[in-house]
Amino acid sequence: MDSRLMVGLLLVGTITAGLMLPRLSAHFAPFALPALFCMIVASLIPMARLKLEEVFSLERDILRIVFWQLFILPTIFLAAAYLAKINLSVMTLIAVTTCVGSLFASPALADLLGLNQRKALQCMVLSTFAMPFSYFFFMTVILHSEVDIEIADFIGRSGIFLMLPAALFLFYSAYAEDLPESFVSRVENSARWITIAALIVFGLGIIGSASALLWTNPMRFATLLLVVTFLGVGMAFLTTIVMYRQGITNALTASIVSGFRNVGLGFVLIQGSVSSEAAAYVGVSQIPIFFAPLVMQFFISRSAGRHHQDEGVTRQPDAVTLPMPIASAA
């Protein structure tokens, strides 16, 4: 079995088990935050041999996308919610989603879709470390009546889950170039599997509130799932429209980093400052994230199959002399 398919099935099975078995989620809940920290550190390790400018960039295009992602999109969606007279608790959920940085997997998704992986990586890194400023602004200035952020706790969590992993990454990257190739490759391969394992533990630990909501109030669960899906699709679609003049590849790359958000990390930074419903919402938000790799793999496989079939049609004269590759492609 292909390793990517295996990982996709494993993630889907994990989140389904967490939803169906509340006790399983309760067992993993104490390990959710340590798993998140390990996941952040491990996800940075494979980038250690890249040049710093390939990981962190302040180019105008990157700044434009990140500013759009963290400040313009939240303003648009919160203004729309206010005009629609949506209650403040739902507006808080909108802010929890729209103010957060890109999903760590967004560069990989961009690569799978044939988009600009380098730009997606730079946007992901910059948006992740700029996220506290977006959260602080919208939660204290716009939603101050609904959310009461503990400043010291917020700064402390930002230091633990953002600054400390960044410091560890910079320390390791300073020596990675001088280490033996075989050793670095083993470390990077191990880091990828640690990332997956940590994601599984984090997902199981944080989905407990969503699991409880599913069994006690399935209609509310469905509503929250609809909200998080609408926000993801809406942000991606609106970004594509606005960025279209930059070229379709850049527009779709921006839509990936804007539509796929790291809601779990954002929630951890403000945990304790928002309602219990927000905890359930964050758990629900993990469902599309855990299903995304398998769904993307399905569509990419179908697209590749069509591409190979088209090649078989266009190269029909070779079909007699090369029957095996064509049969395999079909």
Beta strands, then each sheet from edge to edge (+ up, - down):
end
